[in-house]
């Protein structure tokens, strides 16, 4: 039988007897039987033998014999992808789908390529076609769920990742991915339940303790969060991130020595952590150690020059230290970064007042009120400034606005302004009477 080598090759291939399969398929290819299929099978055997270059050549030969061979296009596409040649891989994958090889696996692989190329809409469409073709394609549901998270659609991510977690009940990572999706959707209590389930599967996994600690921190449960962060460290998961999170919990609990130790440790592990310096600055600020706070906010800015909050806090510290020119400079940077930030105008106005520059101070208070008309503090400062310059009629409405602050100074100035606005008593002119 002329096709005997081909048939033997198919049988050996099904039995995973790769050497015998290849010998017979090579013989069939030499006989020209049966066209593209024999070359496609040779490619699959070469893959099984770990010889991808020869497999690629075999698939190319199959396509040369029959350009409409969908399986050869698909498998060559997979090899291109393995070599990092995503564009070539996509051409073959798309061609396979056009030729009718519209299996879930083809759409899934196309989705992976689109994902790696950064084409999220095309990746989403491909993963959706994969799950429509196979309603139990767990990997496609998982990738689509991850993509929904990247697209900030956490509710849809929860749907897909819930299915994945139900199909992989013993997978800690599947449970944790679902919990993370719940966190993104702000469903923190659901996230806690899933993290609890993950920890029953592996009670020694540091990453799970850390991520559950972050959820507890979001729920304003710092003591419980501290316990989880400590467990994470005990199981080998100590990182700069963990120490910064633990420091934030201790800071919220006013355990300043412990918080400082946490931030120190974070900086030992990663000296470039701007947030550790920033939080140490907040800690020193609460302790009224303004010189130390100034140094920490400066270190934050050196590491992250775009940190607006650090400039704002450094400006506040400079103000408290009497360094008013520096305060003005820092608040000016904040205003450049965010021109609609009313508090920055207010703070700069106060520093300008200390520098006895009333006109620019007045302009800043007015700008703060332009941005935020119901902001009471600029009303107070503007009312006092205007009263001190004798502009009682202009000062009065600002001081009236500031009354909800319950500030005795406001009441004192209101009394001063009202007296100043009272009409002067008429002067009596005495005339001599004639007798």
C-alpha positions as CSV (number, residue, x, y, z in Angstrom):
1,X,0.0,0.0,0.0
2,X,1.6,3.3,-1.0
3,X,0.0,5.1,2.0
4,X,1.2,2.5,4.5
5,X,4.1,4.8,5.8
6,X,1.6,7.6,6.5
7,X,-0.8,5.3,8.3
8,X,1.9,3.7,10.4
9,X,3.2,7.2,11.2
10,X,-0.3,8.3,12.4
11,X,-0.5,5.2,14.6
12,X,2.9,5.7,16.1
13,X,2.1,9.4,16.7
14,X,-1.0,8.5,18.6
15,X,1.1,6.1,20.7
16,X,3.7,8.8,21.4
17,X,6.4,6.7,19.7
18,X,7.9,9.8,18.2
19,X,11.0,8.3,16.5
20,X,9.0,5.7,14.7
21,X,6.3,8.2,13.8
22,X,8.9,10.6,12.4
23,X,10.6,8.0,10.3
24,X,7.3,6.8,8.7
25,X,6.0,10.4,8.2
26,X,9.3,11.4,6.5
27,X,8.9,8.4,4.2
28,X,5.3,9.4,3.4
29,X,6.4,13.0,2.7
30,X,9.0,11.7,0.2
31,X,6.2,9.8,-1.5
32,X,4.1,13.0,-1.5
33,X,1.3,11.4,0.6
34,X,-1.1,12.8,1.7
35,X,-0.3,16.4,1.0
36,X,-0.3,19.1,3.8
37,X,-1.4,16.7,6.5
38,X,1.8,14.7,6.6
39,X,3.9,17.8,7.0
40,X,1.6,19.1,9.7
41,X,2.0,15.8,11.6
42,X,5.7,15.9,11.1
43,X,5.7,19.4,12.7
44,X,3.7,18.1,15.7
45,X,6.2,15.2,16.2
46,X,9.1,17.6,15.9
47,X,7.5,19.7,18.7
48,X,7.1,16.6,20.8
49,X,10.8,15.9,20.3
50,X,11.7,19.4,21.4
51,X,12.9,20.5,17.9
52,X,11.0,23.7,17.3
53,X,13.0,24.9,14.3
54,X,12.3,21.8,12.4
55,X,8.7,21.9,13.4
56,X,8.4,25.4,12.1
57,X,9.9,24.3,8.8
58,X,7.4,21.4,8.6
59,X,4.4,23.6,9.2
60,X,5.7,26.1,6.6
61,X,6.0,23.2,4.1
62,X,2.4,22.2,4.9
63,X,1.2,25.7,4.2
64,X,3.3,25.8,1.0
65,X,1.5,22.6,-0.1
66,X,-1.9,23.9,0.9
67,X,-2.2,27.5,2.0
68,X,-5.7,26.7,3.3
69,X,-4.4,24.3,6.0
70,X,-5.8,25.9,9.2
71,X,-4.1,23.6,11.7
72,X,-0.7,24.3,10.1
73,X,-1.3,28.0,10.4
74,X,-2.4,27.7,14.0
75,X,0.5,25.5,15.1
76,X,3.0,27.7,13.3
77,X,1.5,30.7,15.0
78,X,2.1,29.1,18.4
79,X,5.7,28.5,17.5
80,X,6.1,32.1,16.4
81,X,4.6,33.3,19.7
82,X,7.1,31.0,21.6
83,X,9.9,32.8,19.7
84,X,8.5,36.2,20.6
85,X,7.5,37.0,17.1
86,X,4.0,38.1,18.0
87,X,3.1,39.9,14.8
88,X,3.9,36.8,12.7
89,X,2.0,34.7,15.2
90,X,-1.1,36.8,14.9
91,X,-1.1,36.6,11.2
92,X,-1.1,32.8,11.3
93,X,-3.7,32.7,14.2
94,X,-6.1,35.0,12.3
95,X,-5.7,33.0,9.2
96,X,-6.5,29.8,11.1
97,X,-9.7,31.4,12.4
98,X,-10.6,32.6,8.9
99,X,-10.1,29.1,7.6
100,X,-12.6,27.7,10.0
101,X,-10.4,26.6,12.9
102,X,-12.5,28.6,15.3
103,X,-11.9,26.6,18.4
104,X,-11.8,28.1,21.9
105,X,-8.0,27.4,22.0
106,X,-7.4,29.4,18.8
107,X,-9.3,32.5,20.2
108,X,-7.6,32.1,23.5
109,X,-4.2,32.1,21.9
110,X,-5.1,35.1,19.8
111,X,-6.2,36.9,22.9
112,X,-2.9,36.2,24.6
113,X,-1.1,37.7,21.6
114,X,-3.3,40.8,21.5
115,X,-2.8,41.2,25.3
116,X,1.0,41.1,24.9
117,X,0.8,43.6,22.0
118,X,-1.2,45.9,24.3
119,X,-4.4,45.8,22.2
120,X,-6.8,45.4,25.1
121,X,-10.1,45.7,23.1
122,X,-9.0,43.0,20.6
123,X,-7.7,40.8,23.4
124,X,-11.1,41.2,25.2
125,X,-13.0,40.2,22.1
126,X,-10.8,37.1,21.5
127,X,-11.2,35.9,25.1
128,X,-14.9,36.5,24.9
129,X,-15.1,34.3,21.7
130,X,-13.1,31.7,23.5
131,X,-15.5,31.4,26.4
132,X,-18.4,31.5,24.0
133,X,-16.9,28.6,22.2
134,X,-16.2,26.7,25.4
135,X,-18.1,27.7,28.5
136,X,-15.6,25.9,30.7
137,X,-12.4,27.3,29.3
138,X,-11.0,28.3,32.7
139,X,-7.9,30.0,31.3
140,X,-9.9,32.2,29.0
141,X,-12.2,33.3,31.9
142,X,-9.1,34.0,34.0
143,X,-7.4,36.1,31.3
144,X,-10.7,38.0,30.6
145,X,-11.2,38.6,34.3
146,X,-7.6,40.0,34.6
147,X,-8.3,42.2,31.6
148,X,-11.5,43.5,33.1
149,X,-9.5,44.5,36.1
150,X,-6.9,46.3,33.9
151,X,-9.8,48.1,32.2
152,X,-11.2,49.1,35.7
153,X,-14.3,47.0,35.3
154,X,-14.0,45.2,38.6
155,X,-17.7,44.0,38.8
156,X,-17.2,42.1,35.5
157,X,-13.8,40.8,36.7
158,X,-15.5,39.4,39.8
159,X,-18.0,37.5,37.6
160,X,-15.2,35.8,35.6
161,X,-12.8,35.2,38.5
162,X,-15.6,33.8,40.6
163,X,-16.1,31.2,38.0
164,X,-12.4,30.5,37.9
165,X,-12.2,30.1,41.7
166,X,-15.2,27.8,41.6
167,X,-13.5,25.6,39.0
168,X,-10.1,25.7,40.9
169,X,-11.2,25.4,44.5
170,X,-7.8,24.3,45.6
171,X,-5.9,27.1,43.9
172,X,-4.7,29.7,46.4
173,X,-3.8,32.1,43.6
174,X,-7.3,31.8,42.0
175,X,-8.9,32.7,45.4
176,X,-6.5,35.6,45.9
177,X,-7.2,37.0,42.4
178,X,-10.9,36.9,43.1
179,X,-10.3,38.7,46.4
180,X,-8.2,41.3,44.7
181,X,-11.1,41.9,42.2
182,X,-13.5,42.3,45.2
183,X,-11.1,44.9,46.6
184,X,-11.0,46.8,43.4
185,X,-14.8,46.8,43.5
186,X,-14.6,48.1,47.1
187,X,-16.4,44.9,48.3
188,X,-13.9,44.5,51.2
189,X,-16.0,42.2,53.3
190,X,-16.3,39.8,50.3
191,X,-12.6,40.1,49.8
192,X,-12.0,39.1,53.5
193,X,-14.1,36.0,53.1
194,X,-12.1,34.9,50.0
195,X,-8.8,35.6,51.6
196,X,-9.9,33.6,54.7
197,X,-10.6,30.7,52.3
198,X,-7.2,31.0,50.7
199,X,-5.5,30.9,54.1
200,X,-7.3,27.6,54.9
201,X,-5.8,26.2,51.8
202,X,-2.3,27.4,52.7
203,X,-1.9,28.9,56.2
204,X,1.8,29.7,55.6
205,X,1.5,31.9,52.5
206,X,3.0,35.3,53.3
207,X,1.5,37.1,50.3
208,X,-2.1,36.2,51.4
209,X,-1.6,37.5,54.9
210,X,-0.2,40.7,53.5
211,X,-3.0,41.3,51.0
212,X,-5.6,40.5,53.7
213,X,-3.9,43.0,55.9
214,X,-4.3,45.6,53.3
215,X,-8.0,44.9,53.2
216,X,-8.3,45.2,57.0
217,X,-6.3,48.5,56.8
218,X,-8.9,49.8,54.2
219,X,-11.7,48.8,56.7
220,X,-9.9,50.9,59.4
221,X,-9.1,47.8,61.5
222,X,-5.4,48.6,62.1
223,X,-4.8,46.1,65.0
224,X,-6.0,43.2,62.9
225,X,-4.1,44.5,59.9
226,X,-0.9,44.6,62.1
227,X,-1.4,41.0,63.0
228,X,-1.6,40.0,59.4
229,X,1.4,42.1,58.4
230,X,3.4,40.5,61.3
231,X,2.3,37.0,60.1
232,X,3.4,37.8,56.6
233,X,6.8,38.8,57.8
234,X,7.1,35.7,60.0
235,X,6.5,33.5,56.9
236,X,9.2,35.2,54.9
237,X,7.3,38.0,53.3
238,X,9.0,41.0,54.8
239,X,9.3,43.8,52.2
240,X,9.6,47.5,52.2
241,X,5.9,47.6,51.2
242,X,4.9,45.5,54.2
243,X,6.9,47.7,56.6
244,X,5.4,50.9,55.2
245,X,1.9,49.4,55.6
246,X,2.7,48.3,59.1
247,X,4.1,51.8,59.9
248,X,0.9,53.4,58.7
249,X,-1.1,51.2,61.1
250,X,1.1,52.0,64.0
251,X,0.9,55.7,63.0
252,X,-2.9,55.6,63.0
253,X,-2.8,53.9,66.5
254,X,-0.4,56.7,67.7
255,X,2.3,54.1,68.4
256,X,5.0,56.5,67.1
257,X,8.1,54.6,68.2
258,X,6.9,51.4,66.5
259,X,5.9,53.4,63.4
260,X,9.3,55.0,63.2
261,X,11.0,51.6,63.5
262,X,8.8,50.3,60.7
263,X,9.7,53.1,58.3
264,X,13.4,52.8,59.2
265,X,13.2,49.1,58.3
266,X,11.4,49.9,55.1
267,X,14.2,52.3,54.1
268,X,16.8,49.7,55.0
269,X,15.2,47.3,52.6
270,X,14.6,50.0,49.9
271,X,16.4,53.3,50.4
272,X,14.5,54.8,47.5
273,X,11.1,54.6,49.2
274,X,9.8,58.2,49.0
275,X,6.6,57.2,50.8
276,X,8.6,56.0,53.8
277,X,10.2,59.4,54.1
278,X,6.8,61.1,53.6
279,X,5.2,59.1,56.4
280,X,8.1,59.7,58.7
281,X,7.5,63.4,58.0
282,X,3.9,63.0,59.0
283,X,5.0,61.2,62.2
284,X,7.4,64.0,63.1
285,X,4.8,66.6,62.3
286,X,2.4,65.0,64.7
287,X,5.2,65.1,67.3
288,X,5.8,68.7,66.5
289,X,9.4,67.9,65.6
290,X,9.3,70.3,62.7
291,X,13.0,70.3,61.8
292,X,12.9,66.5,61.5
293,X,9.6,66.7,59.5
294,X,11.2,69.3,57.2
295,X,14.1,66.9,56.5
296,X,11.8,64.0,55.7
297,X,9.5,66.0,53.3
298,X,12.6,67.3,51.6
299,X,13.9,63.7,51.2
300,X,10.5,62.8,49.8
301,X,10.7,65.5,47.2
302,X,14.3,64.6,46.3
303,X,13.1,61.1,45.5
304,X,9.8,62.1,43.9
305,X,9.8,65.7,42.7
306,X,6.1,65.4,41.6
307,X,4.8,64.7,45.1
308,X,2.4,67.6,45.5
309,X,1.4,66.6,49.1
310,X,5.1,66.7,50.1
311,X,5.5,70.2,48.8
312,X,2.3,71.3,50.6
313,X,3.4,69.7,53.9
314,X,6.9,71.1,53.6
315,X,5.3,74.5,53.1
316,X,3.3,74.1,56.2
317,X,6.3,73.0,58.2
318,X,8.3,76.1,56.9
319,X,5.4,78.3,58.0
320,X,5.5,76.8,61.5
321,X,9.3,77.3,61.6
322,X,8.9,81.0,60.6
323,X,10.5,80.3,57.2
324,X,7.9,82.3,55.4
325,X,9.7,82.8,52.1
326,X,10.3,79.1,51.8
327,X,6.7,78.5,52.7
328,X,5.6,80.8,49.9
329,X,7.9,79.0,47.4
330,X,6.5,75.5,48.4
331,X,2.9,76.6,48.2
332,X,3.6,78.2,44.8
333,X,4.8,74.8,43.5
334,X,1.6,73.2,44.7
335,X,-0.4,75.9,42.9
336,X,1.6,75.2,39.7
337,X,0.8,71.5,40.0
338,X,-2.9,72.1,40.8
339,X,-4.2,75.5,40.0
340,X,-7.7,74.7,41.4
341,X,-6.4,73.8,45.0
342,X,-8.0,76.4,47.2
343,X,-6.1,75.4,50.3
344,X,-2.8,76.2,48.6
345,X,-3.9,79.8,47.9
346,X,-5.1,80.2,51.4
347,X,-1.8,78.8,52.9
348,X,0.3,81.0,50.6
349,X,-1.8,84.0,51.5
350,X,-1.1,83.4,55.2
351,X,2.6,83.2,54.6
352,X,2.5,86.5,52.6
353,X,0.7,88.2,55.5
354,X,3.6,87.2,57.7
355,X,5.9,88.8,55.2
356,X,3.8,92.0,55.4
357,X,2.7,91.8,51.8
358,X,-1.0,92.4,52.1
359,X,-1.9,93.0,48.5
360,X,-0.7,89.6,47.2
361,X,-2.1,88.0,50.3
362,X,-5.5,89.5,49.6
363,X,-5.2,88.3,46.0
364,X,-4.5,84.7,47.2
365,X,-7.5,84.7,49.6
366,X,-9.8,86.0,46.8
367,X,-8.5,83.3,44.5
368,X,-9.1,80.6,47.1
369,X,-12.7,81.8,47.4
370,X,-13.1,81.9,43.6
371,X,-12.1,78.3,43.5
372,X,-14.1,77.3,46.7
373,X,-16.7,79.9,47.6
374,X,-17.7,78.1,50.8
375,X,-14.2,77.7,52.1
376,X,-14.5,79.6,55.5
377,X,-10.9,80.2,56.4
378,X,-10.1,82.6,53.5
379,X,-13.2,84.5,54.5
380,X,-11.9,84.9,58.0
381,X,-8.4,86.0,56.9
382,X,-9.7,88.3,54.2
383,X,-12.2,89.9,56.6
384,X,-9.5,90.6,59.2
385,X,-7.1,91.9,56.5
386,X,-9.7,94.3,55.1
387,X,-10.8,95.4,58.6
388,X,-7.2,96.2,59.5
389,X,-7.0,98.5,56.5
390,X,-10.2,100.3,57.4
391,X,-12.3,98.7,54.6
392,X,-15.1,97.8,56.9
393,X,-17.9,97.6,54.4
394,X,-15.8,95.0,52.4
395,X,-14.7,93.2,55.5
396,X,-18.2,92.7,57.0
397,X,-19.6,90.0,54.5
398,X,-16.4,87.9,54.8
399,X,-16.5,88.0,58.6
400,X,-20.2,87.1,58.6
401,X,-19.4,84.1,56.4
402,X,-16.6,83.0,58.8
403,X,-18.9,83.0,61.9
404,X,-19.5,79.1,61.7
405,X,-15.8,78.7,62.6
406,X,-16.7,79.8,66.2
407,X,-13.5,81.8,66.3
408,X,-13.4,84.5,69.1
409,X,-11.2,86.6,66.8
410,X,-13.9,86.7,64.2
411,X,-16.4,88.0,66.7
412,X,-14.0,90.6,68.0
413,X,-13.4,91.9,64.4
414,X,-17.1,91.8,63.7
415,X,-17.7,94.1,66.7
416,X,-14.9,96.4,65.5
417,X,-16.3,96.5,62.0
418,X,-19.9,97.2,63.1
419,X,-18.7,100.0,65.3
420,X,-16.7,101.4,62.4
421,X,-19.8,101.3,60.2
422,X,-22.0,103.1,62.6
423,X,-22.8,106.7,61.5
424,X,-21.1,109.4,63.4
425,X,-23.2,111.2,66.0
426,X,-24.4,114.6,64.6
427,X,-22.4,117.6,65.8
428,X,-24.6,120.2,67.6
429,X,-23.9,123.7,66.6
430,X,-24.6,126.2,69.4
431,X,-26.1,129.6,68.4
432,X,-26.3,132.7,70.5
433,X,-29.9,133.6,71.3
434,X,-31.0,137.2,71.2
435,X,-32.8,138.7,74.0
